[in-house]
Amino acid sequence: MPPVKPMLAKLAREFPDAADLVFEPKWDGFRCIVFRDGDEVELGSRNEKPLTRYFPELIGPLKAQLPAQCVVDGEIVIATDGGLDFEALLQRIHPAASRIKLLAEQTPASFVAFDLLALGDDDLREHRFHDRRTALEAALAGVTPPVHLTPATRDRDVARDWFDRFEGAGLDGVVAKREDLPYKENDRLMLKVKHARTADCVVAGFRWHKSGGVVGSLLLGLYDDQGTLHHVGVASGFSVARQKELLADVTPLRDAALDDHPWKEWASLAADAAAGPASRMPGSQSRWNAGRDMSWEPVRPEKVVEVAYDHLQGDRFRHATSLVRWRPDRDPRSCTYSQLDAAVPEELSSVFGAGGG
């Protein structure tokens, strides 16, 4: 019975070389555990909150194609001609049912299954992954869109090919699972190999750490071809010592920071979770963290940092970046989008069908 906390993965920068591993593409969507009991279907999120009302278009296909009683772990994604669209997923977390219904018609979601936790009266969590995967393939044999069985392979060369070739479709790496692995809720027992790159970005602001008095995150910007500075994400995850050092670094840049700041107008606008373009501004609320303080402190955009990132979603970093070093040798105006690697799009149909089973 829900809720169930999903099993998680820890980061690995290199492909693991163990012999008993199964590799799968790493999907960039909403983690979702599906519970079906006859006519009842519930979608549970990673943080154990229900997702059912946000994806009504999935309920019918899941009811029609999943076993009558089962619990299936997977990912909700929205596939477009340009690849997976995480921003479209974020738009679904909306209080208005009419808005959700409209988006469900305009940008329908898919469910990609990759683990089977229960079937009928049998709790499979203590079974090894090899057996759960075999049961999942049998249970989902013949499924049709929008329900998919994730590809899986034991061939490391195939997995490396997926890692390189499928990035353009919006996938951000590969997951490796031991064949003897039981399903342990909330434990990081799987491995995820993600793309790692660096970029030089302008520091245009910061947010205070929740503890107060030190820097919690740096707000990053990149210039486009027209010379406009865009907010592209944040750098965070600093040690306590680094938080204090960063405050000393940015404090001299706070004087008269708003006078000619490229984001000057944003500083006076209230955050609006339902906004369109305004949701890109640094102070915007997250639909997942309603009520969280997202206020920010502007600094003069005169310093450059090198950050490590794994994935670009549209014109922004998909996840928070990590600070590598300050770049006093770089002119902020030289920090443009042109330095970023652009993955060549790959048809999602080839991803869904690659090596399944």
N, C-alpha and C positions, 0 to 999 in steps of 0.2 A: 504494500500500500504506500502511496506517496505520503510525505516526500522522501526522496532518495538523493543523497549527495553523490555526484558523479566522481569516478576515479579520475585523477589528474595526471599530468605529465611534467617532468622536470626538463629543463633546457640542456641540450647538448649541442656544441658547435661543430662536432665531427660525427660522421656516421659511426655508430657502434659496430664493433667487429665480432660480437658474439654469434654463435652458429644457430641459435634457436630463436631467431627473431622473425616476426611478421611485420611488414612495413605497409603503411596506409598513407594516402595523401592527407595533409592537415587542412581541414576545411575552415574557412574564415566566415563564421556565422554565429548563431546563438546555440550554445550547447543545450540540448533538450532530451529529457527522458520521457518517453511516451508510455503511458499506462493505459492498457485496454482491458476492459472486462465487459464482454458482450457489446451492448450499445453505448456503454460509457467509455469515453476517451478523454484523458487529461494529459496536458503537456506541461511538464515541470522544467523550470530553468535551473541553471547552475547554482543560483543562490536560493533554490527551493521555492521560489515564487511561481505561481501558475502563469503559463503563457497562453493558455487555451483561447481566451477571448481575442487575442491579438492576431491569431492565424486561423480564422474560421474556415478558410478554403482547404485546410489540410485534414480536417476532421473526417469528412466523407471518404476521401481516398485511404486514410489510415484505417478506418473502420472496415472498408471493403477489402483491404489487402493484407492487413496484419492478422495473425492468429487470434481466435476469439478471446483468449486470455493470455496476455504477455506483457512484459516490460522490456522496452527496447531503448538502448542508448544511441544517440546520434546527434545530428546537427541540422538546424533549420537554416537554409540559405536562400538567397534570391539570385537567380541566374539571369543575366542579361546578355545581349550580343557582345558587350565589352568585358564579360567575366562576372564574377561574383560582386554584388553590390551591397556592402555593409551599411552604407548610409540609408539605403532603402529599408533595411531591417530596422534601423533606429527610428524611422518615421512611424513604424507600426506601434510603438509604445506610446499610445495616444488615448486620452480619456473618452473621446467621442466614438461611439460605435459606428456612426455614419461615416466618419473619416476612415476607420479601419476597413469597413466594407468596401469603400471606394478604392483604397489602396490594394486590397486583396484582389480586386478585379484588374487593376492597372499593372501591378507588379506582384503576381502570385508567387508564393514561396514553395520550396521543395524541402523534403525531409530526406536526409542521407543517414542510413542506419549503419552502425559499426560495432554494436555489441548487443548480446541478448542476456538479460539478467534473470528473466523468469519466463517459463512456458507452461501453460496450464497450471497445475498445482506444484510444479517443481521450481524451487529456488536454485538458480544456476550460479550464483555469485561465488561459491566455493569451488566450482568446477574450473579446470584450467582453460585458458583462452582458446586453445586449439579446439576443444570440444564445444565451447560456446560459439566460436566462429562456424564450425561445421553445422551446428543446429540453426544458426542464423541464416546460413545459405539455404538450408532446406526450408526454413519457415518463410523466407522471402523469395523463393524461386519463382520467377515469372512476374515479379512486380513491375509496374509501369509508372511513368512519371505522373504525379510529382513525388512518388516514393522511389528511393534508390537504395541499392546495396553498395557500400563503398568498395572500391577496388582494394585488393590486398595481394601481396606477393612476398615470397621468401627469398627472391632473387635481389641481392643488393645492387646489382647493376641496373635492374629495372627501376628500383627505388630511386637511384641517383638520377636516372633519366626523368622520372616524375618530378624530382626536386628542381631540376633545371627547366624542364619544358612546360610544366603546368603553372609556373608562377604568373605568367601573363593572364591566366584565367582567374586569378584572384586567390589562388591557394598560397599559403605562406610557409610551406615546408612539408616535412614528412614525420609521421609518428611511428615509433618502433615499440612493439609489444613482445614480451617473452611468451612463447607458446604455453608455458606452464603457469602463467600468471593468473591467480584468482582475481576476482573483482573486489577491490578494497575501497570503500567509499572515502572520498576526500583525501586519499593518500596519493602522493606523486610517485607512482611506481612505473609509469610508462616514460618513454623518452620522446622529446620533440626536437627535431633538427630544423632550425629556421635559418632563413637567409640573413646574412650579416653584412652591412655596408656602413660607410661613414659619409657624413655631409657637413659642410661648413655653413653655419646659420647665424643670423643676426640675433642678438639678445635684445628684445624690445620691451621686456617687462618681467615681473616675477610674482609669485604668490607666496604669502606667508605660510610657514608650516603650521599645522593645527596646534602645535604646542606653543606657538607664539615666539616672536623675537628672532627667528632665523628663517632662511629661505627654504621653502618647501619644493618649489619647482621654478624653472626658468621658462619664459614664453619665447618661442622661437619664430623667426620670420625668414622668408625668402623673397627676393625680388623677381617679378615677371619681366617680360621683354619691354613693357611699357614703363618700367620703373616703379611699379606699385609694390609695396611691401605687404605680403600676405602672411597671416598667422597660420603656421603649418603644424603646430603641435607643441609639446613641452618636453623638457628634460627633467627627470626626477629620480628618486631612489638614492638620495645622497646619504652618506654617513653623517653622524652628528658633527664631527669635526669639519667636514666639507660644507655643511649647512652654514656654519659660522664663517668659514672662509669666503663663501659666496656672498654673504651679506656685506663683508668688507669690500669685495670686488665691485658690487653693484651700487653701493651707497653713493659714491661720487657721481654716478650717472643719474641720480634722482633729482638733482637740482634743475628746476625749470624744465622738467622732462616733457610736460604736456604742451609747452609753448609751440613747438613745431612737430609734435609727434604724429606719425602717419595714422595712428589709431585714435587720434584725439576725440573724434566724435563717439567712438565706442565707449569711452570711459564714462560718458554721461547717460548712456542708454540702459534701461532696466533689462535684465536678462529675461528672455522669453523662450520657454522650452518649445513652444509651438511655432517659432519663427522659421522663416525660410532662409534667405541668405544671412539674416542676422544671427542665425544659430552658429555661424562660423566665428563670431567674435570671441575674444578671450574670456569674457565674463558670462558666456551663455551657460545655462543650466543643462545638466545631463538628464535625459529621461530616466536613467537608472538611479540618479542621485538627487532627486527632487529635494530642494531645501538646503542642499550643501552649499557652503559659502564658496562662490567661484569668483569673488572680487580679486582684482589684480592691481599691482603697483607698476605704473609706467616708468621706464628708464630711457634715457636718450639712446637711440639705436646706433651706438658707436663701437661696440665690442662684438667680436666674433668667437663662437665656440665650435669645436668639432664634436659631433655627436654620432653615436652608433645607432643605427636603425635597422629594422628587419623587413619592413614592408611599407610601400607607398599605396595609399588608397585615394585614387583621384589626385588631388593636389595637396594632400596632407599625409603626415605620418599616421599609419593605422594604430600603432601603439606608442606609449611613451618611449622616448629615446633615453639613452644613457650618455652622460657627459664623458668625453674622452680627454679634452684639454682645451685651454684657451688658445686662440690663434691671433696673437698680437700682430703677426705679419700680414694678416688679411685685411683688405679694405672691405667694409660692410657692403658696399655697392657691388662688389664682385660675387656676393653670395646669391646666386640665381638658381632657378630650376634646372638650368642646362647641365649642372654638375651631376644630377641624379640619373641613375640607371633606369631606363624604361624597359620593362619586360614586354616582349612581343606577345600579343594576345594569342591564346590557344583556345580552340573550340571546346566548350564545356562538354559537348557530347563525347569527345574523345576521353575526357577525364572520367566521366561516369562509366564509360565502357572499358577502361583500361585495366586489363588483368584481373577482372572480378573473379573471385574464386581461386 
